[in-house]
């Protein structure tokens, strides 16, 4: 049994990354943002593929054209890459009004650059994370993020693992998707359209 990783011989318990990213982008759009950048995690990972495809699908449905320079890569749970990408995004001639980060931990790297540049969140630039870590809700302003149901994911993975141990002959390889929740926070400001 795997968590947030799909392997052909294992049951996978995953967060609904497609729905989560769609909700996040639609919320940012509803706040008036049209120049949305996305710093995503490592290429080739299941989570990244789903979130990135959902990002592109959602902005396409909303009629937005996102410049290629707005799409960046930084490792999950690592602040340095997110900081570097944030600095480059802020220095663009046509800078984004909102940056989505691969996760709430990476977001801290970007947040530090933004604050270091003397910019205010969300007055000067908006930011959003992913995961809904407890820490994201302790920062000021509270981070707009998708809260993954880590308890639900863990419980479901444990149930599936126990079933496969106790009843190996009847165990099927499945993919179980657990829904997340949008936490609106305060880090995405309202823009006048």
Secondary structure as GFF3:
##gff-version 3
##sequence-region A 1 193
A	DSSP	beta_strand	2	3	.	.	.	ID=ss1
A	DSSP	beta_strand	12	15	.	.	.	ID=ss2
A	DSSP	alpha_helix	17	30	.	.	.	ID=ss3
A	DSSP	beta_strand	36	40	.	.	.	ID=ss4
A	DSSP	alpha_helix	46	61	.	.	.	ID=ss5
A	DSSP	three_ten_helix	68	70	.	.	.	ID=ss6
A	DSSP	beta_strand	71	73	.	.	.	ID=ss7
A	DSSP	alpha_helix	79	90	.	.	.	ID=ss8
A	DSSP	beta_strand	98	100	.	.	.	ID=ss9
A	DSSP	alpha_helix	104	116	.	.	.	ID=ss10
A	DSSP	beta_strand	126	128	.	.	.	ID=ss11
A	DSSP	three_ten_helix	134	137	.	.	.	ID=ss12
A	DSSP	beta_strand	145	147	.	.	.	ID=ss13
A	DSSP	alpha_helix	150	166	.	.	.	ID=ss14
A	DSSP	three_ten_helix	168	170	.	.	.	ID=ss15
A	DSSP	beta_strand	175	178	.	.	.	ID=ss16
A	DSSP	beta_strand	181	183	.	.	.	ID=ss17
###
